[in-house]
Amino acid sequence: MIKLIFPLFSFFIIVAYSTNSHAEVVIKNYFAKDYKTAKNAVNRMRFESKSTKLGFITTDFDGFAKNFTLSYNLNKNILDQIKIKIDAKSFDTSSDARNDKMNELCLESQKYPEINGTIAESVELNVKDHDLVVDFIVKDQPRKMPVKLISEKNGDHYKLTILGSFSLKDWKIPDPSIAIAKVRDQFDLIFETII
């Protein structure tokens, strides 16, 4: 019965109104049951990197957050106070061994269950390209990520894409490489959502 009521990838929206600024406060919670559902979702948070085996065989891999929250204030076509909260344990790379290493070694998700990001600058939806900075808290440490935000009109809505990258070494995240497979230090972050 629950499967009939709730879709595989669902979201819940809370909208409140501020009496001072007439801005809508929007909170969206996203849940996906597995890697495939998260990968095929319209609203998704993805990271990508590469792994080189035996020094010459390079393969791409990715992962998706299955549980995250996006909140923002919306005043006409202006977004501000944009915040992202990610359940660190919800990242899924479609490999149980890789997921275990990511949770236990890299993110220590039992000790640090959330990753939080904030964009302090306002975003005008009618402007296509924005260069911004996301202030992350990862493992209780502040980290900055310069990003490109692309806003595209999509019917009555806007599709937002955020592109950025970070270094495991710079962010003091342990290298998950093993003797026969070297993981690239740079990880790319791609976040897509419909506003």
C-alpha angles and dihedrals in degrees: 000000000000090000089058093050100044123048120226090256112029138165136200121212127203116190123188129174126230113218093208104051102017087231121147116234105214125192120183123186116198125198130180124182097216148355095277094050092048092047093053096044123114091223108050144150114212138175126196135193142147136251124203117206123201089354098288114046108085122188132178122233134180142188137203134211107237094190123039141135128221121195133175145149115251120199109173102300097343123100121194140159089039112184133179123194118188128192098230092206091057098071110117126189096176089250119096092202092050091045091052092051092046092051099040103034110019106034101016085212095181089061097034106032098172139052114199130196131186132188107203096188125083119247122215106210093207090062111082103207129040129175107210143156125237114209106212131189106209119174088348091302126115114242129178124213121187107217142182113230115199119195118196126181110238110181107291091346141059127237111217122199122186118196125188143133139215139193121239089213095049091047091047093239112152115254108251093203121130129203096272099033127052117199116214113250093226119078121189121216122207120182121182128183142155117235 
